[in-house]
Amino acid sequence: GGETVRFEMSCHAAGFVSWLALSALSLAERKAGRGAGRSVRYWCIAAALLAALRFEAALVALGQGRSSPRLLLSAASFLPALLAGGLSLFEPESDSASALAPTRHAADDDEQRCGSPARAVGASPARARRAAPPLPSVPEAGEPAAPPRQSGEERASIASLLTFSWVGSLLAAGRRRPLEAEDVPALSQEDSAAHNAGLLHAAWEGEVARRGGLDASFFGAAHAAFGRYFWASAGYKLVNDVFIFVNPALINVIVGYINGDASQAGLSRGGAFGCAAAMFLAAEVQSLALGQYFFRGFRLGLRVRAAIGQVVYDKALRMTAEQRACFGVGPIVSYMQIDAAKIADAVPYLHGIWSCLLQLGIATSMLYSVLGPAAFAGLGIMVAMLPLNVWVGKKQAVFTKRIMRARDGRVSLISEVLQGVRMLKLFAWEPPTLAEVRAKRAVELSALTRGALFGTVSTFLWGAAPIFVTVATFALFAAVSPDPLTAPKAFTSLTLFTLMRFPLNSLPNQITRVIDLSVSFRRLTKFLSAEELAPLPLDAPLEQPPTLRPPSAAAAALRLSAAPPPVRAAPSSPLEEAHTALLGGGGGGGTDTGSGSGSSSSGSGGSRRPPPA
């Protein structure tokens, strides 16, 4: 009696506190003007889940014959809670940014003035809009431009965000016709290159200020800029990893029920069907969580790639000439493209390291509960292969460095060839240049071939590891266990071995990826730590131009002596022309009468005209 009263009072107090928290969150959201009512929807969904638990407990109590008005009221309250939770799940987001939704009035006016092709043949207006999209409206002079189209994600409901149905309208439009620029929604502020580059630049400046220019780490700056979003995605990965192992447990129960084991004697037919339905629900939750995890991972990868490209380009503009010549154009382009792409491609899979270890731990513990000490045979094989994994990772890092060094040399050479292609054509240097390019490419291909061969050997070893684990576990169980290998144990163990195959195969790849990323992070750290030009403040006084001194007398005389002779004016009459010819003042300007004809002939370029009679 007293404990029941205290429990009910604590439940009422918790409900009162939750209502106060809900009111405070709603007021804060409304004041912020963004996401108003989001906490109400989440609260209703959580209340529906709790009401479902109370409903299940009430049904069990009613099935045992313990009928009371409180139990009936608790069971009846489940329906309105379920209705409120369902409406909150599918309610669209109420965002103040909905004012940015596109307006189609200008396009509709153009369609009314010009007419669409479908209307010209007598089609209905609805069919005309489906047949051909309206022409994009061009704002006239003085008319404000139409606001950008808002993405469906901004106002998507919780269910739409989970199932990605908010992108369905864009996919449907692309299925009907080729997409145009007006169909693609505007990019959100969080996904823009300028925003993410600003975050990374500010994080790098903070890293330099905190640890110094020589000890600064690009990894620390990237984690400070994008670490919060990165670790928030780990929750979805954790949900996926936990629900992966729900099916093996349910398979053990269902197979034991079918086999007639004594451990499952209390399970009814309805309970068996409930286990089958729970397997379906667990797979659905796992799929939704995994989809959200990879969506956020690839989105973060695109943000990181855009930010690295912008930061590297900005750094290249602010470097000194000596540092820019030391790095070269090829490595700088490699930082912007290859290293940025490698980091972006690896971001969605970085959680796989702890995820693989977690899955291996859960699978080993479940195998121990099913097979006993024989489950540690597989764990022993995995521990014995860890030194081999470390050696493989170190060798892979060596091959990665060789490949990146050879690639930088080839890109630098090709950049120089493209810049001086005119000189190559002018001096006919194509054969030796082509031979040098092929030599650089041969070095790169050699490094790539060795790395690929080594990767093939490591992939074969780790691909055979699950088979070794399975054989060793069953062999040890048959040797030391007095119990027979029953169907529930065999099916559950095979399911767990199948689940262990992915982390066993993925763990070496994750370690190799981390080692490759460490190489890229060190390269970017070295580049961003290079010396920069001193910034010029905007309010700095301008330097006075040097005063010009008047030229000296010797310089003036030299300038006059070097001046060209004055040009004589052309004769204005035939008499003046004849007088000039007799005096030898033609185009040659010579004074020797003996050579005057030749001189004048060569100077004037022709024979003299005879004087008029």
SULFEN-V446732 format. One record per residue. N is the residue number from 1. SS is DSSP state (hx for helix, st for strand, lp for the rest). PSI is psi in whole degrees, -180 to 180 (none if undefined). Layout:
BEGIN
n/ss/psi
N/SS/PSI
N/SS/PSI
END
This chain:
BEGIN
n/ss/psi
1/lp/-56
2/hx/-39
3/hx/-37
4/hx/-40
5/hx/-43
6/hx/-36
7/hx/-41
8/hx/-39
9/hx/-40
10/hx/-37
11/hx/-42
12/hx/-39
13/hx/-41
14/hx/-39
15/hx/-39
16/hx/-43
17/hx/-39
18/hx/-36
19/hx/-39
20/hx/-43
21/hx/-39
22/hx/-42
23/hx/-43
24/hx/-42
25/hx/-39
26/hx/-43
27/hx/-40
28/hx/-40
29/hx/-42
30/hx/-37
31/hx/-39
32/hx/-24
33/lp/18
34/lp/128
35/lp/32
36/lp/131
37/lp/2
38/hx/-41
39/hx/-33
40/hx/-41
41/hx/-43
42/hx/-38
43/hx/-41
44/hx/-38
45/hx/-43
46/hx/-39
47/hx/-36
48/hx/-38
49/hx/-43
50/hx/-38
51/hx/-33
52/hx/-38
53/hx/-43
54/hx/-37
55/hx/-40
56/hx/-40
57/hx/-37
58/hx/-40
59/hx/-40
60/hx/-43
61/hx/-40
62/hx/-35
63/hx/-27
64/lp/2
65/lp/7
66/lp/81
67/lp/134
68/lp/156
69/hx/-33
70/hx/-40
71/hx/-40
72/hx/-40
73/hx/-38
74/hx/-38
75/hx/-37
76/hx/-28
77/hx/-9
78/hx/-35
79/hx/-49
80/hx/-34
81/hx/-40
82/hx/-39
83/hx/-45
84/hx/-40
85/hx/-39
86/hx/-41
87/hx/-38
88/hx/-31
89/hx/-34
90/hx/7
91/lp/130
92/lp/158
93/lp/131
94/lp/96
95/lp/143
96/hx/-18
97/hx/2
98/hx/-15
99/hx/-15
100/hx/6
101/lp/146
102/lp/146
103/lp/132
104/lp/16
105/hx/-36
106/hx/-41
107/hx/-37
108/hx/-38
109/hx/-41
110/hx/-37
111/hx/-36
112/hx/-37
113/hx/-45
114/hx/-31
115/lp/141
116/lp/162
117/hx/-34
118/hx/-37
119/hx/-28
120/hx/-27
121/lp/9
122/lp/21
123/lp/164
124/lp/159
125/hx/-40
126/hx/-43
127/hx/-32
128/hx/-40
129/hx/-32
130/hx/-32
131/hx/-45
132/lp/133
133/lp/152
134/lp/150
135/lp/144
136/lp/135
137/lp/137
138/lp/119
139/lp/138
140/lp/174
141/lp/128
142/lp/-14
143/lp/131
144/lp/144
145/lp/150
146/lp/142
147/lp/153
148/lp/152
149/lp/132
150/lp/142
151/lp/147
152/lp/-19
153/lp/-27
154/lp/-33
155/lp/19
156/lp/149
157/lp/176
158/hx/-42
159/hx/-37
160/hx/-36
161/hx/-36
162/hx/-37
163/hx/-2
164/lp/30
165/hx/-11
166/hx/-18
167/hx/2
168/hx/-37
169/hx/-39
170/hx/-40
171/hx/-38
172/hx/-40
173/hx/-39
174/hx/-25
175/hx/-33
176/hx/-36
177/lp/164
178/lp/138
179/lp/148
180/lp/175
181/lp/-32
182/lp/-21
183/lp/-26
184/lp/127
185/lp/163
186/lp/148
187/lp/136
188/lp/161
189/hx/-36
190/hx/-22
191/hx/-2
192/lp/151
193/hx/-37
194/hx/-41
195/hx/-48
196/hx/-35
197/hx/-38
198/hx/-39
199/hx/-45
200/hx/-39
201/hx/-43
202/hx/-38
203/hx/-38
204/hx/-40
205/hx/-40
206/hx/-37
207/hx/-41
208/hx/-41
209/hx/-31
210/hx/-40
211/hx/-7
212/lp/160
213/lp/-32
214/lp/-29
215/lp/3
216/lp/148
217/lp/131
218/hx/-31
219/hx/-42
220/hx/-39
221/hx/-43
222/hx/-39
223/hx/-38
224/hx/-32
225/hx/-40
226/hx/7
227/hx/-34
228/hx/-46
229/hx/-35
230/hx/-46
231/hx/-23
232/hx/-29
233/lp/-16
234/hx/-25
235/hx/-41
236/hx/-38
237/hx/-37
238/hx/-42
239/hx/-42
240/hx/-44
241/hx/-34
242/hx/-43
243/hx/-12
244/hx/-37
245/lp/10
246/hx/-40
247/hx/-43
248/hx/-39
249/hx/-41
250/hx/-33
251/hx/-40
252/hx/-40
253/hx/-45
254/hx/-45
255/hx/-37
256/hx/-37
257/hx/-42
258/hx/-37
259/hx/-12
260/lp/34
261/lp/152
262/hx/-27
263/hx/-22
264/hx/26
265/lp/-31
266/lp/-2
267/lp/126
268/lp/175
269/hx/-41
270/hx/-36
271/hx/-37
272/hx/-42
273/hx/-34
274/hx/-37
275/hx/-39
276/hx/-41
277/hx/-35
278/hx/-34
279/hx/-41
280/hx/-45
281/hx/-39
282/hx/-40
283/hx/-37
284/hx/-45
285/hx/-41
286/hx/-42
287/hx/-43
288/hx/-43
289/hx/-41
290/hx/-38
291/hx/-43
292/hx/-37
293/hx/-48
294/hx/-32
295/hx/-46
296/hx/-34
297/hx/-48
298/hx/-32
299/hx/-44
300/hx/-35
301/hx/-41
302/hx/-39
303/hx/-44
304/hx/-40
305/hx/-45
306/hx/-40
307/hx/-42
308/hx/-43
309/hx/-42
310/hx/-42
311/hx/-41
312/hx/-42
313/hx/-41
314/hx/-37
315/hx/-39
316/hx/-32
317/hx/-25
318/hx/2
319/st/156
320/lp/163
321/hx/-36
322/hx/-43
323/hx/-38
324/hx/-38
325/hx/-31
326/hx/-43
327/hx/-45
328/hx/162
329/hx/-39
330/hx/-53
331/hx/-36
332/hx/-43
333/hx/-36
334/hx/-38
335/hx/-42
336/hx/-30
337/hx/-59
338/hx/-52
339/hx/-41
340/hx/-42
341/hx/-37
342/hx/-42
343/hx/-41
344/hx/-39
345/hx/-26
346/hx/-18
347/hx/-44
348/lp/-16
349/lp/5
350/lp/-28
351/lp/-7
352/hx/-19
353/hx/-57
354/hx/-27
355/hx/-42
356/hx/-42
357/hx/-39
358/hx/-44
359/hx/-40
360/hx/-39
361/hx/-45
362/hx/-42
363/hx/-40
364/hx/-40
365/hx/-40
366/hx/-37
367/hx/-36
368/hx/-38
369/hx/-23
370/hx/-46
371/hx/-12
372/hx/-149
373/hx/-16
374/hx/-19
375/hx/-23
376/hx/-8
377/hx/-45
378/hx/-38
379/hx/-37
380/hx/-39
381/hx/-41
382/hx/-40
383/hx/-37
384/hx/-26
385/lp/-3
386/hx/-44
387/hx/-38
388/hx/-37
389/hx/-40
390/hx/-43
391/hx/-41
392/hx/-41
393/hx/-41
394/hx/-44
395/hx/-37
396/hx/-36
397/hx/-39
398/hx/-46
399/hx/-36
400/hx/-42
401/hx/-42
402/hx/-42
403/hx/-44
404/hx/-37
405/hx/-44
406/hx/-37
407/hx/-40
408/hx/-41
409/hx/-41
410/hx/-44
411/hx/-39
412/hx/-42
413/hx/-43
414/hx/-37
415/hx/-42
416/hx/-38
417/hx/-43
418/hx/-34
419/hx/-32
420/lp/34
421/hx/-29
422/hx/-42
423/hx/-36
424/hx/-42
425/hx/-37
426/hx/-42
427/hx/6
428/lp/50
429/lp/19
430/hx/-46
431/hx/-50
432/hx/-34
433/hx/-42
434/hx/-37
435/hx/-38
436/hx/-39
437/hx/-42
438/hx/-33
439/hx/-42
440/hx/-41
441/hx/-35
442/hx/-39
443/hx/-42
444/hx/-43
445/hx/-35
446/hx/-44
447/hx/-40
448/hx/-40
449/hx/-45
450/hx/-41
451/hx/-39
452/hx/-40
453/hx/-43
454/hx/-38
455/hx/-33
456/hx/-41
457/hx/-45
458/hx/-37
459/hx/-39
460/hx/-43
461/hx/-45
462/hx/-22
463/hx/-30
464/hx/-10
465/hx/-44
466/hx/-35
467/hx/-43
468/hx/-42
469/hx/-44
470/hx/-48
471/hx/-44
472/hx/-38
473/hx/-49
474/hx/-36
475/hx/-43
476/hx/-36
477/hx/-43
478/hx/-25
479/hx/-36
480/hx/-20
481/lp/131
482/lp/-17
483/lp/148
484/lp/163
485/lp/97
486/lp/172
487/hx/-44
488/hx/-41
489/hx/-41
490/hx/-47
491/hx/-42
492/hx/-41
493/hx/-42
494/hx/-38
495/hx/-41
496/hx/-37
497/hx/-36
498/hx/-39
499/hx/-30
500/hx/-16
501/hx/-41
502/hx/-50
503/hx/-33
504/hx/-39
505/hx/-29
506/hx/-27
507/hx/-46
508/hx/-35
509/hx/-38
510/hx/-42
511/hx/-42
512/hx/-39
513/hx/-40
514/hx/-39
515/hx/-42
516/hx/-40
517/hx/-35
518/hx/-36
519/hx/-45
520/hx/-39
521/hx/-39
522/hx/-38
523/hx/-45
524/hx/-35
525/hx/-43
526/hx/-39
527/hx/-46
528/hx/-19
529/lp/3
530/lp/161
531/lp/141
532/st/165
533/lp/147
534/lp/128
535/lp/143
536/lp/116
537/lp/149
538/lp/-28
539/lp/16
540/lp/140
541/lp/142
542/lp/145
543/lp/141
544/lp/135
545/lp/147
546/lp/143
547/lp/141
548/lp/127
549/lp/148
550/lp/147
551/lp/150
552/lp/171
553/hx/-38
554/hx/-41
555/hx/-36
556/hx/-40
557/hx/-41
558/hx/-37
559/hx/-38
560/hx/-36
561/hx/-28
562/lp/-3
563/lp/148
564/lp/152
565/lp/151
566/lp/148
567/lp/126
568/lp/147
569/lp/151
570/lp/144
571/lp/142
572/lp/-11
573/lp/160
574/hx/-35
575/hx/-42
576/hx/-35
577/hx/-40
578/hx/-39
579/hx/-39
580/hx/-37
581/hx/-39
582/hx/-35
583/lp/-1
584/lp/25
585/lp/29
586/lp/-160
587/lp/-26
588/lp/-37
589/lp/22
590/lp/164
591/lp/-15
592/lp/120
593/lp/-28
594/lp/-38
595/lp/15
596/hx/-36
597/hx/-45
598/hx/-39
599/hx/-46
600/hx/-34
601/hx/-43
602/hx/-30
603/hx/-41
604/hx/-18
605/lp/11
606/lp/177
607/lp/155
608/lp/150
609/lp/135
610/lp/152
611/lp/149
612/lp/153
613/lp/none
END
